[in-house]
Amino acid sequence: MKKQILADIITARKEKQALRLETLQAVKAFVEQDSRDPSDKDYENGLRKVIKQYNETYASAITAKRQDMADIASQQIDMLEAYMPKQLTEPEVEILLTKVLRDNNLQPEKKNMGQVVKLTVAASNNTTDGKTVSTVFNRLLAVTDAA
């Protein structure tokens, strides 16, 4: 991932792709502020944080009725998400969540939510996020409570 981003910065510079260059340099700067020699994992974590920032920018732009800014943020998000590992779908998260519950002898109860979310995100090798896991967990909780 690191090599790909750095190579794409050079390509964007050569091809005069201003938005792509600016976006990738933002990721590089964000990652390198914490580490002199960042790894692929550092880049992946940095990408997640920068994508989150662009999502917040997008939401703010929509709220402020600034479609031009929203379009740019949307392009930046799409650009960066291409570098991220494929994320699990909700059905895949549900299967993994059920496995984590079974393997750790936990019940789908509200008091176990934090532990289950943490274990599930770790078991997914960061191919899902806590928000998705909690959504699936709450749905599973609702089904269990209804039964």
N, C-alpha and C positions, 0 to 999 in steps of 0.2 A: 504494500500500500504506500509506504513512504517513497519508494523509488518511483512508483507510478505518478504520485502527486508532484514530485520534484521534476520529473520528465515532462509532465503536462504544463507545469509553470513555464518551462523553457519553450515548449511548443506554442503556448498561448502568447508568449512574448514575441516569438518569431512571426506568428501569424496575425499579430496585432488584434487579439481577441481581448479587449479591455475588461469586460465584465468577468470573463473566465479567469483572466490573470489576477484581477483584484480579489476575486473570491478565493482562489487557491492560495494567494499570498496571505490572505487573512487567516486561513487555516494554518499555514506554515508558521506565521508569527505567533499565533495563539499557542501552538504546540511547543515552539522553541523558547517561549518565555519561561517555561518550567524546567526545561531540560536542554543541555548543550548537545547531547547526542540522542535524540528521541528514537524510540523503536516504532515498529508497526503498530504495536498496542497503544503507544502514546498518541500516534496519529489517529487511530480509531476512536479513542476516547475524546481527543480534540475535535474530531469531525462531529461526534455526537453533540458536543457542547455548542459548536458553531452552528450546526443545523438547528438546535434548540433556540439559539439567539435569532436566527433568521425566521424561524416560525413565530417568535414573539414580535419581530419587526413586521411580518406579514399581518398578524392579527391587529397590531396597532395601526397599520396603514389602512386596513379595511375599516376599522372603527373611525378613523379620521377621514374616511371617504377619499383616500389618496390611491386611486387605482394604479397610477404609474409606479408608485413605490411598492405596492403589493405585487405587481407584475415582476418587478426586478427581484424582489425577495423570493417569489415563487420560482423564478429561473435559477436563482442561487441554490435554493433547496434541492431542486431537481438535479442540478449539476453535482452537488455534494453527495446526495443519496446514491448516485451511481457508484461511488467508491465504497459504500458500506456493504458489509456482508448481507446476504438475503435474510430478511426478517421472517420469523415464523408467523404463520397465519393463526387466527384465533382457535380454529379446531386443533391445530398442531400444538398450540400452547395448552389447550385443555388436556390433551393426551399426556403431555409432559408434566403438567400440574398434578394430574391423577397419579402418575408414576411417582412423583416426588412425595405426595401424601402417603402412598402405599409403602415406599421404601423407607420413609422416616417414621412410619407408624403414627401419623398425625391425622386428626379428623378435620374436615372442612368446617372449622368454627372460627368466629370472628377473632377470638383471642390468639389464634395461630397465624393470622393473616401476614403479619410482618415477617415472621420466620419462613413461611411458605413462599412468599414473594421473593425473598432473598435467595432461598435455595433453588427456586425455579429459574430465576435469572442466571444464577451461577451454572445450573445444569444445562442451560441453553447455550452456554459459551457466548453470552451477550448477543444472541440473535433474536432477543425479545427485550422489551423494557418493562420496568416495574408497573407502569400504568396499564399496559395490556394485560399483564398477569393479574393485577388487582381487579380489572374489569371481569376477566374470566372467573377469578376466584369468587367475586361477589355474585356472579350469575350461578355458579355452582352452589354457593351458599343459599341462594334464594330457592333453588330446586330442592336442596336438602331440607330447608326449613318448611317448604310446602308439603313435603312427603310425610 
